[in-house]
Amino acid sequence: MSTAGPDPAAPPRRCPRGRTSLLIAAAALLGVAGGTAAGYGIQAERAPTPLAALSQPGLAYPAKPLPADRVPDPLPASQDRQAATGGDLRKLLLAEPKGWDTSDDPSLLDGWVGLGGYAVQFKDEGYMYEELISMDLRRVAGASWERGQREVHIRLVQFRSGTELGAVDHAESQLSYMDDSEAGAGNAGHAIKGAGIGRYYLYPVKNEPGYLPQYQARAVAQRGDVMMEINIFDTKSIAKTDIRTLAERQLGRL
């Protein structure tokens, strides 16, 4: 018979750490779910609580219209740009000067220029066509005069956005390449008084064998939702004051 003593006591069983963590997490989740359900039940049994009153009661419209002597006067047309350009845009074009004739301009129809007729004057006609559509072009009014070999073409390009963004973007895109000698006038031009970003340019004369010299001047500006563009062509030199005066007068009508 063995005389050895009893076996040492076995260590207590321990749950694996991962299993213990899962049990605690499950209990916590059940507690949250139960608390949430109880909260919804209590809230559903309560009577509705009205929302607090607005802190800006002055925003409400009056129950009755203002008396006639208290109604503010509408803005005069000289200050209301929507009134100035919301009607017949052709009426804002400069009148044909005395001694000049209306030139034969195929892009004009009763003082209006179609989208295609306006886009065709640009080197990349297809791009400009799509660009003007994306910019929400509304309409283009135009006038063309001639006297001798000199021609003047005016375009008022209006956008529908109700803001100045379309007209500003179009004017800036035209001004952006004017200092390029191939695409534009090849110089920085001159600012138009009171026109913000507006400028006018004189192009270098173009001489080709067998043809008369070709001179050009251009003005680009923006006022409200209208972009203004003026071009002068001649076989003789164009004075700086000629294009500047036309630009300032047309801008004044806008």
Disulfide bonds with the S-S distance in Angstrom:
none
